[in-house]
Amino acid sequence: MRTWALVFTVGLVASSVWTANLLANQSAAHHSSAVKTTSSKKQPSTAEYKTAMDRMHKQMHVTYTCDPDLDFIAGMIPHHQGAVDMTVTQLKYGKDPEMIELAKLIQKWQKVEIGQMSHLLNLWRKNTKAEGNKDCPAKAEYEKAMEVMHRDMNIKYTGNSDIDFARGMIPHHQGAIDMAATLTRYGARPELRALAEDIFRSQKQEIKLMQEWLDKNDTKAKK
């Protein structure tokens, strides 16, 4: 178990370093021209993003145990898979080098974390007798974070894969940050605290990167 925790931590550190490097490269670049948008109804990327979002939202309606650690993982696995599905669409249709590179980064590390969390979930479920409790505070907070994320991910699609990827991924990442905040308040297992800390750090960096990119490239973004 100690070896697994070490691998887990090394992976998180590598993810954060890579994100920081990408953010630095993005800040050094200067894009003066806005990205062109097209009719969203005619773009296959729009349909694929919507399908990925709907599937993620459905799978995140988990059966809560009111073990904050187990419930965090049970919700975060489909949350991460939703991000992976969105990156598949972005890598298929996206054209902007920065958003393509970010999609590759997100896909790589979210897949790694899905594997890590799946292992821990299976391990802990076998050794934990958790009973459902409709009134536990962690469950209420997880549900609230999910509700806000689902609402905010219902974006106005432009038909431009790069813009729609960034617009949708920002609230997606914020949802993970909010869930991680709940975990730090109620969770007990150190492996997940390490994951929560990395989510705060890396996904805030990625939100900053995407927001700065949108500020330069999305002329129709709401201020």
Buried (B, 14 or more C-beta within 10 A) or exposed (E): EEEEBEEBBEBBEEBBEBBBEBBEEBEEEEEEEEBEBEEBEEBEBBEBBBEBBEBBBEBBEBEBBBBBBBBBBBBBBBBBBBBBBBBBBBBEBBEBEBBBBBBBBBBBBBBBBBEBBEEBBEEBBEEEEBEEEEEBEBBEBBBEBBEBBBEBBEBEBBBBBBBBBBBBBBBBBBBBBBBBBBBBEBBEBEBBBBBBBBBBBBBBBBBBBBBBBBEBBBEEBEE
